[in-house]
Amino acid sequence: WPTKFSKPELVVTSPLKRAIQTSLLAFPTSMDTRFVAHPGIKECGGHDGWQIPENTQRPLAQIKEDSDLLAFEHFPRIDLSLVGDPNEEGEKKPGFDRDRECQQLTRFLKWLSAREERLIVVVCHHNVILELLGAQLGRIKNCQPLLCSFIGHGEQLRLVLSSDVDPLWLLPG
């Protein structure tokens, strides 16, 4: 974590296992940080992404009972209340649906911009970051923090790479 910045007030993670693990590894128990899992930032996957098991959200009960996640003593601190079961979230038909994915990211950005916390880390996935930042990046390295800021309002709300003092960090998991 970059030492010139204070520790985050909020860590928002994708509900996919690898992002939760990254969140828990990057921000250990000693911190007074709130953790929230948000379904709007699970991997977009692209056209073939749904064939990769890691890109498929599991039922909430499986997430809560995952022995790898339970090995982290602070896993129970993650607020999973926004995470429903995949079939409840309109994923009855697996496959790539760009409109659905863009709508999920738009809802996520609105939710995130309404938060009161000032220093937020978002732990998500390569394709999600590419969608959130548009054409600003090429290849993204895992676990390399990206400093971002909000611009625009309403339907035009988006993220841009930034050097602001009140940052939002995207952390590829």
N, C-alpha and C positions, 0 to 999 in steps of 0.2 A: 504494500500500500504506500502511495507517495507520502513521504513524511512531512512535506510542506502543508498538507491539508489535515485538518482535524478528522477524527473518526466520524463515520456517517451516523446520522440520527436514524436513518431508515435504510434497510436493505430489502429490495423487492426482488424476488426470485421467480423464475419460471417454475411450474410444478413438476417439470421433468427431473428425474433423479440426478443427472449429472450437474444440473444447475443448482439444485439444493445442496449437493455435496460441495460444490465450489463455494457457495455462500457460507456454509458452515466451516469450511477450511480457512477461508480468507478472513473471517471475522469471528474469532474465538469467544468463548463464554465470558471472559473478563470484561467485555465491552457492554455498555449500557445502550444497546442498539435494538431497535424494533425490527423484526423480520416478518414479511408478508409474502405469501406465494400468490401470484396473479396469473390466471389462465390465459390472459391476453398476450403473453409474451412467450408461450411455448413455441418451439421451433416451427417455422413456416414449412420447411421441408422441401419446397420446390416440387417439381412434377414427380420425381422418384422418391422423395423423402418419406412418404408414408410407408414405404416398404422397409424402412429401417426401424427396428423395434424401439430404439432409443428416442425416436421422434413421435412415438405414440403415447399419449397420456394414459396412465393407468387409473383404475377406479380409486377413489379417495381412500377407501379402506385398505387397499394394497399399499398406498403411499404411507399411511399411518403405521402399518405393520412391517414395513421394510426393515429387515435386520441391519442392513448396511447403514441406513439413516438413523436407526435407533442407537447405533454405536456412538453417535455424537450426543453428549449429555445435553446439549442445548437445542437439539432437534425439536423437542416439544415446545420451544419458544416460538417456532414459526407459526404464524397465524395462517391456517389453511381454510378459513371460512369462505373465501371467495372461490375456492376450487370445488367444482362439482364433479360428478362422474361424467366421462366423455359423452355418453348418450344424452345426458341432460343438457349438454352444451352444443347441440346441433351437429354432432359428429357421427351420426348414424351411418352415413355413407363415407367411408374413408376415401381419401383422395385429395388432390390439390384443388382448392377453390380460392382463387386470388381475391375475389370480392369479399368472401367471408373473412379471410385473413386480414385484409386491409381494414375491414370494419372492426375486427378485434383490436388491432393496433391503434385505431382512432379512439376507440373507447378507453383503451389503456392510457393513452396520452392525456385524455381529458381527466381521467381519474388521477393520474400522477400530477398533473399541473394544479389540481385542486388541493393537493396535500399541503399541510402546514410546515412540514419539515423543510429545512434549508439545504442540508447536505444529504443527498440520496444516492445510493448505489443500486443499479439495476443489473442483476445477473441473468443473462439470457443467452441467446444463441446467434450464430453467424448470420443466418438468413434474416432473423429478426432485426439485427443491427443494420444490415444492408437496407432493409425496408424502412427502418426508422430514419436513417441518415441519407437515404437516396443514393445519389451518385458521388457522394463525397469521399468514398473509400473504395479500395480494391479488396485485396485479401486481408482478413482480420486474424491476428494471432490470438490463440487461446490465452485467457487470463491477462491480457494486456489492457489496462484501463484506458478508456476513451472519455475525455472531458467534453461535456455537451451542455448546451443551453436551449431553452424553449424560445421559439419565435412564432409570431402569428397568434390567432385566436380562433375559437370555434372549430369549424371544419378545416381551417387552414393551419391549425396548430401543428408544428413539427419540431424536430430536433436538428440542431446544427453543431458541428464541432466548434469548440469554444476554448477560451482561456479565462473566463469569468471567475470571480472570487467565490461565487455561490454556485458551485457546479452540480451537475447531475453526472454521475459516472455510469458508463455502460461497461460491464465486465463480461466478456465472452466466457461462457462456461463450457 
